[in-house]
């Protein structure tokens, strides 16, 4: 009998499993292994500190972000007093799973199939990767951390089968030291409808490699063609392709994360990817941590209502940031004309400073209320076309 079975060993599931194991609970972690999620790999210093990520997991340190508009206008935003760390999910996820196992979690490799219940308890069924046989783990609680189209969420949590998402696709390439538009210390974010009609494209350095990709929720977009065009525009078409990956990225948190009985969701399964930016690793790991906290409270009290703590704790800290980023995406990602104005707005020093302070610290910065007011006025002016676009 396990206290908790965690389904999914990405950053969210591995974090939940490690936290619960370190607090003395009997934990099982089921993961398919071998799958690498498409991800730019950016993590802020707060994640490095909060989750004790060692330096050897950082494949690059970024000091500049470049915003590129539909007309190829470029705005470079320096990252002051810090850096953005880059990880490669090929190595980062196994590191987190190994750390959970070292903390005491028992690992199983296979694919989740379903949950059954009887007088003896809750049973998680999975197909073992090595034998191909269906195995069964008995547990008191289940954490579903199995991605945006979560099988656990779809079967167990109201609304878990209706989560909106975009499809992300990227190619990991061998990266040169510097060539054409490519800079190994800079992340490029491309707001161009020819690359993505409703999201953005990216070129993110990973040390000796780089992630080049895009996301969209529009049917019929050729993701591979758009990525190929992005590589040409960045001067990276001649670089060797190491791997190609695609996956859904959720657009908003679910209204409910638990089934009121014995299941709680975490990470992409709960929809916790930041709107506008698509940032997911930090929020996935926080999602795993609050799911572990809720599970521990439920186990201690015997009250299923404590599973609701996962969503309550997460939204208490991050709801406002998600709301602001969602409004930004709705306002500026609708057309190339609006994307052009968004990149123009990024010239503003107040926007640059508050954007990266919020990114680094994962909260809206309240220290400069006048800056917030100024940004609000400028934002309105740009959306209505009352100001001329800044050009470089």
KEKEVEX-310437 format. One record per residue: residue in three letters; x, y, z of N, C-alpha, C in turn. Coordinates in steps of 0.2 Angstrom, whole numbers, plus 5000, padded with zeros to 4 digits. Example, Ala and Ser with C-alpha at 12.3 -4.5 7.8 and 13.67 -1.06 7.14 Angstrom:
// residues 2
ALA506649725039506249785039506649845039;SER506449895035506849955036506450005039;
//
This chain:
// residues 392
UNK500449945000500050005000500450065000;UNK500450104995500750174994500350224997;UNK500650275000500250335002500050374996;UNK500550384991500350414985500750384979;UNK500350374973500650354967500650414962;UNK501150434960501250494955501350464948;UNK500850494944500850474937501150524933;UNK501750514930502050564926502750584930;UNK503250584926503950594929504250654926;UNK503850704924504150764922504350814928;UNK504450874927504650924932504150924938;UNK503450924936502950924941502950854945;UNK502850804941502850734945503450724949;UNK504050734946504650714950504650764956;UNK504450824956504550864962504050844967;UNK503450824965502950804970503150734973;UNK503450694969503650634972504250644977;UNK504750684975505250704979505050734986;UNK504650784985504350814992504050764996;UNK503650724994503250674998503750625001;UNK504150604997504650554999505050585005;UNK505350645004505750675009505350685016;UNK504750695015504350705021504050635024;UNK504350585022504250515025503650475022;UNK503350495017502850465014503050405009;UNK502650355009502850295004502550314997;UNK503050324992502850354986503050314980;UNK502650304975502850274969502750324963;UNK503250324959503250364953503250324947;UNK502750334943502650294936502850344931;UNK503350324926503450374921503650324915;UNK503450354909503550314903504350314901;UNK504650364902505350374900505450374893;UNK505950404890506150404883505750454879;UNK505350494883504950544879505250614882;UNK505450654877505650724879505150774876;UNK504950814881504450864879504750924876;UNK504450954870504751014867504651064872;UNK505251104873505251154878505851194876;UNK505751264877506351304876506851304882;UNK506651274887507151264893507351314897;UNK506951374897507151434901506951424908;UNK507351434913507151434920507451504923;UNK507051534928507251594931507751574937;UNK508151624940508551614946508051584952;UNK507451614952507051594958506951514958;UNK506851484952506751414952507451374954;UNK508051404952508651374953508751374961;UNK508551434964508551434971508051394975;UNK507451404973506851364977506951294976;UNK507251264971507251194970507951164970;UNK508451204972509151184973509351144966;UNK509351184961509651154954510351164954;UNK510751114953511451124953511751154946;UNK512251194946512551224941512651184935;UNK512751114936512951074930512351054926;UNK511751074928511151064924510951124920;UNK511351184921511251244917511751234911;UNK511451224905511851224899511951294896;UNK511651344898511851414896511551464900;UNK511851524900511551574904511451634900;UNK510851654899510551704895510551774898;UNK510851824894510851894897510451944893;UNK510151924887509751964883509151924880;UNK508651964880508051934876507951984870;UNK507851954864507751994858507051984855;UNK506652034855505952024852505952044845;UNK505652004841505652024833504952024831;UNK504852084827504152094825504052064818;UNK503352074816503252044809503652084803;UNK503852144805504252184800504952174801;UNK505152124805505852114807506152174811;UNK505752214815506052254820506252214825;UNK506852234828507152204834507252244840;UNK507052224845507052254852507452214856;UNK508052234859508452194863508352214870;UNK508152174875508052184882508552154886;UNK508952194889509552164893509252134900;UNK509452084902509252054909509752084914;UNK509552134918509952164922509952124929;UNK510552124932510652104939510452024939;UNK510551984934510451914934510451884927;UNK510151824927510251794920509651744920;UNK509451714914508951664913509351604912;UNK509251554916509651484915509251444910;UNK509651404906509351364901509551294903;UNK509051244902509151174904508951134897;UNK509151074897508951034891508550974894;UNK507950974892507450924895507650854895;UNK508050844890508350774889508750754895;UNK509050794898509450784904509150804911;UNK508750864910508450894916507950844919;UNK507450814915506950774918507250714921;UNK507750674918508050614921508350634928;UNK508650694928508950714934508450724940;UNK507950754938507350764943507050694946;UNK507050654941506750584943507250544947;UNK507850554946508350514950508450544957;UNK508350614957508350644964507750624968;UNK507150614965506550584968506750514971;UNK507050474967507150404969507650404974;UNK508150454974508650454980508350474986;UNK507750514986507450534992506950484994;UNK506850424991506450374993505850354989;UNK505750384984505150364979505350304975;UNK504950264975505050194971504750204964;UNK505250194959505150214952504850144948;UNK504350164944504150114939504150144932;UNK504350104927504350124920503750094917;UNK503350134914502750104910502250164909;UNK501650144906501150184904500550174908;UNK500250234911499650224914499050204910;UNK498650164913498050144909497450164912;UNK497350154919496750174922496750164930;UNK496250194933496150184940495550144942;UNK495650094946495150054949495050064956;UNK494450044959494350054966493949994968;UNK494149974974493749914978493749924985;UNK493549874989493549884996494249884999;UNK494749864995495449864997495849934996;UNK495549974992495850044991495750064983;UNK496250114982496250134975496850104972;UNK496750084965497250044962497450084955;UNK498050094954498350124948498650064944;UNK498350064938498550014933498950044928;UNK499550004926499950034921500249974917;UNK500449984911500849934907501549944907;UNK501849894910502549894912502949894905;UNK503449934905503849944898504249884896;UNK504549854901504949794900504549734898;UNK504049714902503749654901503149654897;UNK502849724896502249724892501649704896;UNK501649684902501149664906500849714910;UNK500149714912499849764916499949744923;UNK500249794926500349794934499949844937;UNK499849824944499449864948499749884955;UNK499649954956499949984962499350004967;UNK499349984973498750004977499050064981;UNK498550114982498750174985498150214989;UNK498350264993497850304996497650364991;UNK498150394988498050444984498450444977;UNK498150484972498550484966498650554964;UNK499250574962499350634959499450624951;UNK499050654947499050654940499550704937;UNK500150694935500550744932500850714925;UNK500350694921500450664915500250704909;UNK500450774909500350814904499750844902;UNK499750884897499150934895498550894893;UNK498650834890498050794888498050734893;UNK498050744899498150704905497650644905;UNK497850584904497350524905497050524912;UNK497450544917497150544924496650594924;UNK496750654922496350704922495650694918;UNK495750664912495150654908494750604911;UNK494950554915494550504918494250524924;UNK494650564928494450574935494250644937;UNK494450694934494250764936493850804932;UNK493250824934492850864930493150924926;UNK493050924920493350974916494050954913;UNK494350894916494950874914495050854906;UNK494450844903494450824896494350884891;UNK494350944894494151004890494651054890;UNK495251044892495751094893496051124886;UNK496051184885496251214879497051214879;UNK497251204873497951204872498251224865;UNK498851244864499151254858499651194857;UNK499851184851500351134849501051164848;UNK501451144852502151164852502651114848;UNK503051144844503551094840504151134840;UNK504751094841505351124840505851074838;UNK506451094835506951054833507551074837;UNK507951024840508551034843509151024838;UNK509551074837510051074832510751084836;UNK511251064832511951084834512051154833;UNK512251194838512251264837512951284836;UNK513151334832513751364831513951404837;UNK514551434838514651484843514251544841;UNK514251564835513851624833513851624826;UNK513251634823513251644815512551684814;UNK512651724809512051764807511751794812;UNK511051784813510651814819510751774825;UNK511151724825511151684832511651704836;UNK511451714843511951734848511851684854;UNK512351644856512251594861512151624868;UNK512151684869511951714875511251754875;UNK510851744870510251784869509751734866;UNK509151744869508551714867508151754862;UNK507951734857507551764852506851744852;UNK506351794852505651774852505351814846;UNK505051774842504851794835504051804835;UNK503851864835503051874835502951894827;UNK502751844824502651854816502151804814;UNK501651824811501051784809501251734804;UNK501751744800502051694795502351634799;UNK502551644805502851584809502351554813;UNK501951594817501351574821500851624821;UNK500251604818499651654818499351674824;UNK499551644830499251654836499651654842;UNK500351634841500751624847501451654845;UNK501951624845502651644843503151594841;UNK503651614838504251564837504851584842;UNK505251534842505851554847506551524844;UNK507051554846507751524845508051524852;UNK508151474856508451474863509051434863;UNK509651464865510251434865510251374871;UNK510551324870510651274875511451254875;UNK511851294875512551284875512751254868;UNK512951194867513151164861512551144856;UNK511951154859511351144855510951204855;UNK510351204852509851264852509151234851;UNK508651264854507951244852507651294848;UNK507451274842507151314837506451294836;UNK505951334837505251304837504751354837;UNK504051334837503551384837502951344840;UNK502351384842501751354844501151384841;UNK500651344840500051374838499451334840;UNK498851364840498251324841497751324835;UNK498051354830497651354823497751294819;UNK497151264818497151204814497451214807;UNK497851164804498051174797498751204796;UNK499051234802499751264801500251204801;UNK500651214796501251164795501751184800;UNK501851154806502351164811503051154808;UNK503151104805503851094802504051144797;UNK503551164793503751214788503951274791;UNK503451294796503651364799504251364803;UNK504451304806505051304809505651304804;UNK505551274799506151274794506251344791;UNK505651384790505751454788506051494794;UNK505951474800506251514806506951494806;UNK507151434804507951424804508251454799;UNK507951464793508251504787508351574789;UNK507851604792507851674794508351684800;UNK508551634804509051644809509751624807;UNK509751604800510451574798510651504801;UNK510151464803510251404806510051344801;UNK509951354795509651304791510151244790;UNK510851264790511351214789511551174795;UNK511251194800511451154807511151084807;UNK511551044809511250974810510750964815;UNK510150934813509650924817509750864822;UNK509650874828509850814833509150774835;UNK508650814835507950784837507450834836;UNK506850804834506150844833505650814838;UNK505350864841504850854846504250894846;UNK503650864848503050904848502550884854;UNK502150934856501750914862501250974863;UNK500650954866500151014868500451054874;UNK500251114873500451154879499751194881;UNK499551184888498951204890498951284890;UNK498351314889498251384889498051414895;UNK497751384900497451414906497351354911;UNK497451374918497351324923496551304923;UNK496551234925495851204925495451244931;UNK494851244931494451264936494451224943;UNK494551164941494651114947495151064946;UNK495551044951496151004950496050934954;UNK495550924957495450864961494750834960;UNK494650774961494050734960493650734967;UNK493850764972493450764978493550704982;UNK494050654980494050594983494750564984;UNK495150554979495850524980496250544974;UNK496150594970496550614964496650694964;UNK497250714963497350784962497850794956;UNK497750844952498150854946498750904948;UNK499250904943499850944944500150964938;UNK500451014937500851034931500351044925;UNK500651024919500251034913499551004913;UNK499450944917498850914918498350964921;UNK498551004925498151054929498151124925;UNK498451124919498451184915498951244917;UNK499451224921499851284924500451304919;UNK500251324913500751354909500651434908;UNK501051474909500951544909500651564902;UNK500151604902499951634896500451684893;UNK500351694886500851744883501551714882;UNK501851694888502551674887502551594886;UNK502051564888502151484887502651454892;UNK502851494897503351464902503051414906;UNK503351354907503051304910503451264916;UNK504051264915504451224920504351254927;UNK504451314928504451344935503751324938;UNK503151344934502551334936502351254937;UNK502651214933502551144934502851114940;UNK503451144942503751124948503351144954;UNK503151214954502751234959502051194960;UNK501751174954501151134954501251074957;UNK501851044956502050974959502150984967;UNK502451044969502551054976501851064980;UNK501351104977500751114980500351054980;UNK500351014975500050944975500250904980;UNK500950904981501250864987500950884994;UNK500950954994500750985001499950965002;UNK499550974997498850954997498750874999;UNK499150834996499150764997499350745004;UNK499850785007500050765013499550795018;UNK499250845017498750875022498150825022;UNK497950795016497350745015497550685019;UNK498150665018498350595022498350605029;UNK498550665031498650685039497950685042;UNK497450715038496750735041496250675039;UNK496350645034495850595031495350625028;UNK495350695026494850735023495050745016;UNK494650725011494750735004494750805002;UNK494350845006494350915004494950955004;UNK495450925008496150955008496550955001;UNK496250904997496550904990496450974986;UNK495951014988495851074985496351124987;UNK496751114992497351154994497851164988;UNK497951114984498351124978498251184974;UNK497651184971497451244967497451314971;UNK497151304977497051364981497751394983;UNK498251354984498951384986499251414979;UNK499151374974499451404968499151464965;UNK498551474965498151534963498251584968;UNK498351574974498451634979499151664977;UNK499651634975500251654973500251684966;UNK499951654961500051664954499451684950;UNK498951694953498351704949498351774946;UNK498651824949498651894946499151894940;UNK499651864941500151854935499851824929;UNK499551764930499151734925498651774922;UNK498351814926497751854923498051914919;UNK498651944921498951994917499251964910;UNK499551914911499851884905499351854900;UNK498751834903498151814898497951874895;UNK497851924898497551984895498052014890;UNK498652004891499152024886499151984880;UNK499051924881499051874875498351894871;UNK497851904874497251914871497251984867;UNK497652024870497652094867498052094861;UNK498652064861499252074856499352024851;UNK499051964853499251904848498751894843;UNK498251944842497751934837497951944830;UNK498351984829498552004822499252034822;UNK499552034816500252054815500252134817;UNK499752174815499752244817499752254824;UNK499452204828499552214836500152184838;UNK500452134835501052104837501652164836;UNK501552194830502052254829502052304834;UNK501452324837501352374842501652344849;UNK501552274850501752244856502552254856;UNK502852234850503652244850503852314851;UNK503452354848503552434849503552444857;UNK503052424860502952434867503552414871;UNK503852354869504452324872505052374872;UNK505052424868505652474869505652514875;UNK505052514878504952554884505352534890;UNK505752574893506152544899505752524905;UNK505252554906504752534912504552464910;UNK504352454904504052384902504652334903;UNK505252354901505752304901505952284908;UNK506052334913506252324920505652284923;UNK505052304923504552264927504452194924;UNK504452194917504352124914504852074917;UNK505552094917506052044919506052044927;UNK505852094931505852084938505252034940;UNK504652044936504151994937504351924935;UNK504751914930504951854927505451814932;UNK505951854935506451834939506151814946;UNK505651854948505351844955504651804955;UNK504351794949503751764949503151794953;UNK503151864952502651904955502651974952;UNK502052004952502052074950502352114955;UNK502852154952503252204957502852264959;UNK502752274965502352324968502752384970;UNK503452384970503852434972503852504968;UNK503552494962503552554958502852564955;UNK502352594960501652594957501652644951;UNK502052694951501952744946502152714939;UNK502652664939502852634933502252594931;UNK501952554935501352514933500752564930;UNK500652624933500152664930500452694923;UNK501052704922501352734916501252674911;UNK501452614913501352564908500652554906;UNK500152554910499452544908499252604903;UNK499452664904499252714900499652704893;UNK500252684893500652664887500352614883;UNK500152564887499752504884499152514880;UNK498752554883498152584880498252624874;UNK498752664874498952704869499152664863;UNK499552614864499852574859499252534856;UNK498752504860498252464857497752504853;UNK497652574855497252614851497552654845;UNK498252644845498552674839498652754840;UNK498652774847498652844848499452864848;UNK499852814848500552834848500852804842;UNK501352834840501752804834502152754836;UNK502252704832502752644833503452664833;UNK503752644838504552654839504852604834;UNK505352634830505752594826506452594827;UNK506852544825507552544826507852524819;
//
